[in-house]
Amino acid sequence: MTIDTASITILQQAADKLATGFAHLPQHQTQYDEDRTLQVLLEVAERMWDNYPYPHPQYAGQMLKPPHPVARMAYQLAQWINPNNHALDGGKASSAMEKEAVAKIAHMYGWSEYLGHLTSGGTFANLEALWVANQSHPGKMIVGSKQAHYTHSRICSALQISYLAVEVDDYARMDMVALEEMLKSQDVGTVVVTMGTTGVGSVDPLPQIVQLQKRYGFRIHIDSAYGGYYKLARNLAANASHAYEVMHLADSIVVDPHKHGLQPYGCGCVLFKDPQVGRFYQHDSPYTYFSSDELHLGEISLECSRAGAAAVALWATMELLPLTIGGEFAKDLESCRNAAMDLYTRLQADQRFVTPLEPELDIVMWVPKAPTTSAMSILAQRTFEMAEANELHLATFSFPSALVKQAYPQVVIDSDMTVCMRSCLMKPEHEQWLDRIWAILDQVQQQL
């Protein structure tokens, strides 16, 4: 069965345990219309059929990784309390869990001293990182690669910070020559390094950027919202592996537990190497922070109310699956990487396809061959639609045609961008499902 229902029995036992902690209070029961509630929930269940089947391995399109059952159950368990991790008087236990969970993520990157917290997602985590960057280097420009997430330019626009995009090399990584030229000609305060672009999964060359930092004195912010957990994987190629080895040299890091961290939406995390950046957050809220002299998470966050349930779910997941190299969590990441390389190898060996880039993490991109880039785009769109009709859900991505021609010199470029197929193999089960996925792709290709 695609939808896990066995966990409901486990959740019932945990809920009963939770109830015993409040048994000393006078009897009280929330009143609601149970029959009508059931009817509404059954309607909700039916409406949800219209979503893509995210938990199933035949969903191999966007970055939609199902939360682990323990995360779902812990989140639901916390909802009976509904903690708010802004202040300790709204989420005492869940705030402690957040601090413990964030400490483990920081330790994964080699940091024992840091400032960090969870956020509602990667966008807000990156917003805080760029806000702090601007507070540290006021008025200076922020730059990122042309394959960096669009959120950086949009955030900088909202914060009224100058932003420029750096050209990428043939591997869709930030081009070092172009970056240095920009550093020479512009007043750059922060370089955004993407560790796993959301388009093709490319990893910017962090070791070389660190060397440039020594000469030009900018801050390094790592956006590893998608790829940050691959710090634990042992089966990466040299470029990515070397980049992950020096992540501890960054000034700030963003990672999304609701991507590879097996969490429900929304759960992001932002970390700063220098705890002193907390001074930028200083504010006074006597009606919020009066209950304890301990640090309230709202004192180091731009967000106010945040779901404490997200912290509870993350804490429970890391208790079950520790962030250790060689552990179960890390091995599942390696399985995702293996699945991506398996699909890439099959595509590369098949004369019907063009594979512009070798995957660095678990995103695979390809396009059916055609005489022109516009014709390739048409075939990619048809592939997407026909695969979906066969219950294989993929994704599309617009990629620079010049980079497509690098992989397929015979093609005539008649469009700036080429629509390519894109698959995020983020489920460890994908490694065992590649034969079936490939069979559907082959069938679709024969029908084009």
Secondary structure, DSSP 8 states (H G I E B T S, - for coil): --S--THHHHHHHHHHHHHHTTTTS--------HHHHHHHHHHHHHHGGGS--TTSTTB-SSS-----HHHHHHHHHHHTT--BTTSTTT-HHHHHHHHHHHHHHHHHTT-SS-EEEEESSHHHHHHHHHHHHHHHSTT-EEEEETTS-THHHHHHHHHT--EEEE-B-TTSSB-HHHHHHHHHHS-EEEEEEEBS-TTT--B--HHHHHHHHHHH--EEEEE-TTTGGGGG-S---HHHHHHHHTGGG-SEEEE-TTTTT---S--EEEEES-GGGGGGG----TTTSTT-SS--GGGG-S--S-BHHHHHHHHHHHHHS---TTSHHHHHHHHHHHHHHHHHHHHHH-TTEE--S--SSSEEEEEE--SBHHHHHHHHHHHHHHHHHTT-B-EEEEEEHHHHHHH-TTSB--SSEEEEEEEE--STTHHHHHHHHHHHHHHHHHH-
